[in-house]
Amino acid sequence: MVRALTSVVFCVILSSFNVYAIQLPPEIHKCDRTAPDFNECMVKSIGEATRYFSKGSKDFGYPVLSPFRIERLEINGEPGKSVTLNQKYDNVVMYGMTESTVKSFSLKDDGGVCLWELVIHTPYTRMEADYQMTGQILVFPINGHGRCNVTLTGIVNKHTADCEHYTKKGKSHMKLKNYKMDMSTEGAYFDFENIFPGNEQISKEVGKTINENSQEVFNDVKQGFEKILAELHQNAANSVFSKIPENELFVK
């Protein structure tokens, strides 16, 4: 079970209940859903939206992305893997999200099936936080706490979500649900201070071994992060969609 107890999510969920509609900012151009270059247009438009919302928006209930702050993350380990960890992160700050580039987008919406897909490349992200961790990494039993730095490079995120339409005040709105992310990276670096409490030398050796096997470690823990980030993306997108009717979001 994964929980993201964050003020960001709380604010986004609250803001989604606002009943007024506001217009798409002029910095983000609209795309014609009937045009043959609609997907290419959306790649550009989503990039514009990322830059526009990098500092957040109270009107749209959109969180600040640069840097992105999360009050708490909790991820429970999955038995049977070489890395089985119960992780708690407080005062999380993430850097690098606004450097992302949308590589592809598609929207299938034929009246029966509504499916939203996009692929995003991010050169790097760095997460800094206070951590508590128990469990096992490779052959090492873990019961650590302190500051941490998790840096990922060459990140490719595939986002998929079902979408549906609903009517509010006589106007059609879009909503995403069942949001999923599939994350891959070219590199991963982990720095957990005091991962073996009371023995700095063993902590250093454990840290060295983790980074020598960083891709295996990342692959075993990424599912928890994917679930949390998918939840955050879904809530943020729906906060915007709840305020902008589809006839304002798209040309047609």
C-alpha positions, 0 to 999 in steps of 0.5 A: 500500500502506498500513501502520499500524505502531502499538502500538495495533493490536499490543495489540488483535491480541494481546488477541484471542487471549485465550480467556476470555469476559467480560460486556458492561459494565452501562453498555452495554445489550443489544439484542433482535435480534428486536425491531422497534426493534433498529437504533434500540437499537443506535444508542444502545448503540454510543453508550454503548460509545463513551463507556464505552471512551473511556479504553480497556479492558485487559480488552477490549483496546480502545485509548484514544480520548481522545486516540487515539494511533498510533505511525506511519502510512504512506500511499503516494500514488496516481499520476494525481491532483492530490495524489500524496504519500508520507506518514509520520506519527510520534507521531500524536495524534488528538482529537475521536473521542469526540464522535462520534454514531451516526446509523444502524445496520443488521445484515442476518444471514439465515444467508446474508448477514451485513452490518454498516452504520453511519453516524457523524457527528463534529463535528471531529477534529484530528490532530497528528504529526511528518510526512515527505512527498514528492511533489506537491500541485497544482503544487508539488513537495513534500519536507517534514518537521516538525510538522503539524496536520490538522483536519477538520470536519463529518465523516460516516463510513459504515462497512460490513463483512461479518460471520461467526459462529464457535464458541469453547468451545461458544459463538457469536461474531461477527467483522467482516471486509472493513471499509470506510469512506467519509469525507466532510467539510464542511471541512478545514484543513492546517498542515504546517510546513517543507513547503518546506524552507529557504524559509519564505515559499514554505512559507507560500504553499504552505500558503495554496494547499493550504487554498484547495483543501483539499477537493480535497486531502482528497479525493485523500488520504482513501483512505489514511486510510480504509483505516487507520481501517477496519483500526483499527475492525475490530481494535478491534471484533473484540477485543471480540467475541472476548471476548463471546459473541453470547448476551451481546452481544445479548438473543436 
